[in-house]
Amino acid sequence: MTTKVQRQALVARLIGDHEVTSQPELLDLLAAEGVDATQATVSRDLDDIGAVKVRVPSGNTVYAIPEFAPDRLAPVEHLRRVMGEWVADVACSGNIVVLRTPPGCAHVVASALDRSRVDGLLGTVAGDDTLMCISATADGNALAADLRELAGLD
């Protein structure tokens, strides 16, 4: 059984990954992920997560969460800018990739990484000047290489 928090996270991900034009379409996407929900539940979820309808270049109106709005700067470009400005070093041990930043900056980089959906990144934990990135695979070298490239450290 999916919890409300898990379902709402899935709704947010689906809205970010697809041009969802209606609640019935969202219900179908949820069902394809194995989540059974009613239209009333989806309507409350959309309200809870702050989803809005926006017009996209195709002329359709689709659901978006402000951080995924189509007119927002592309996440990878934002991430490249943040990484280039704040990441001083990238190291890897097993499935953990460690990034070093100036004091007080690790949370900025972690937030950008978490919102950018880097392939192979499960999540981050930030301290003051260091953050851990957890690789989806046992070997984090590919993730470390991607992060080094984003930071301009190659």
Sequence and secondary structure as in RCSB ss.txt:
>XXXX:A:sequence
MTTKVQRQALVARLIGDHEVTSQPELLDLLAAEGVDATQATVSRDLDDIGAVKVRVPSGNTVYAIPEFAPDRLAP
VEHLRRVMGEWVADVACSGNIVVLRTPPGCAHVVASALDRSRVDGLLGTVAGDDTLMCISATADGNALAADLREL
AGLD
>XXXX:A:secstr
   HHHHHHHHHHHHHHS   SHHHHHHHHHHTT    HHHHHHHHHHTT EEEE TTS EEEE GGG TTS  H
HHHHHHHHHHH  EEEEETTEEEEE STT HHHHHHHHHHHT TTEEEEEE SSEEEEEESSS THHHHHHHHHH
HT  
